[in-house]
C-alpha cells in the first residue's frame, strides 16, 4: 500500500528566504506526483504536476523535482512571501490503473513578514 | 469558469440522521472523486467515478456510506446512519479524463459535524 510522508510537518521562516519542502513515497511505481496548496477553510489548489517520466516542473517561484527511483520529491519556493503561507500537500497517483491520489499529511508553512 | 461546486458548505446534525453531500463537477470533466480529510488521517480517497461509473470504492469506510453519480453533472455522497466519527471535511474533485497530465480540481469541501 502506497504511503506518502511529508517533512517537516510545520515550518516558519522570515519573508524572502528560499525554502524546500520534502515528500517521500514508498512505492516508486507511480503515474504522477502533484503538489497542492490548501488555505484554511478552503479546498486544494493544484500547484504543479510531474509525470513519472519527468524530473521537474516549474511555475513562477515554484519548482518541483521528482526522483522516482528513490521515492522522493521536493518543492522549492524562491523568495518566499507572506502570501505563500498555507498548507502544502504532496500526492501521488500510483500505478495499477487507479486514478485516485494518495496524500501526505502536509507541511504547514508560515512566512513571517 | 465555475469550479467544482459542493453543497452544503457546513452541516451539523445529530447522530443517527441521514446526511447527503452534493457535488457538481466542472463541465466536461468525466472523472469525479470523493475524499475525506481529518486531522488524524489526513486526506483519504473514498470513491471515484469515471463516466458516471464507480471504479474504485475500496476507500468507503463501511456500508453506511454510499455514493451515486446519476449523470455527468451531479454526484452525491450519503451517510446513513451518521455517527460522530464521521465528522470531517469531505471534498469532491474532478478532472477531464484519466490522462496522466491532468490535475484534479477540488471543491471547497463540506465541513460535517455529527453530534
HADDOCK unambig.tbl for C-alpha pairs under 7 A between the chains (distance, minus, plus):
assign (segid A and resid 31 and name CA) (segid B and resid 100 and name CA) 6.38 0.50 0.50
assign (segid A and resid 32 and name CA) (segid B and resid 100 and name CA) 6.45 0.50 0.50
assign (segid A and resid 42 and name CA) (segid B and resid 108 and name CA) 4.89 0.50 0.50
assign (segid A and resid 43 and name CA) (segid B and resid 106 and name CA) 5.76 0.50 0.50
assign (segid A and resid 43 and name CA) (segid B and resid 107 and name CA) 5.48 0.50 0.50
assign (segid A and resid 43 and name CA) (segid B and resid 108 and name CA) 4.04 0.50 0.50
assign (segid A and resid 43 and name CA) (segid B and resid 109 and name CA) 6.02 0.50 0.50
assign (segid A and resid 44 and name CA) (segid B and resid 106 and name CA) 5.58 0.50 0.50
assign (segid A and resid 45 and name CA) (segid B and resid 106 and name CA) 6.93 0.50 0.50
assign (segid A and resid 46 and name CA) (segid B and resid 103 and name CA) 6.71 0.50 0.50
assign (segid A and resid 49 and name CA) (segid B and resid 103 and name CA) 6.63 0.50 0.50
assign (segid A and resid 51 and name CA) (segid B and resid 100 and name CA) 6.52 0.50 0.50
assign (segid A and resid 51 and name CA) (segid B and resid 101 and name CA) 6.47 0.50 0.50
assign (segid A and resid 99 and name CA) (segid B and resid 98 and name CA) 6.82 0.50 0.50
assign (segid A and resid 100 and name CA) (segid B and resid 45 and name CA) 6.46 0.50 0.50
assign (segid A and resid 100 and name CA) (segid B and resid 48 and name CA) 6.93 0.50 0.50
assign (segid A and resid 101 and name CA) (segid B and resid 45 and name CA) 6.84 0.50 0.50
assign (segid A and resid 102 and name CA) (segid B and resid 44 and name CA) 6.94 0.50 0.50
assign (segid A and resid 103 and name CA) (segid B and resid 43 and name CA) 6.00 0.50 0.50
assign (segid A and resid 105 and name CA) (segid B and resid 42 and name CA) 5.16 0.50 0.50
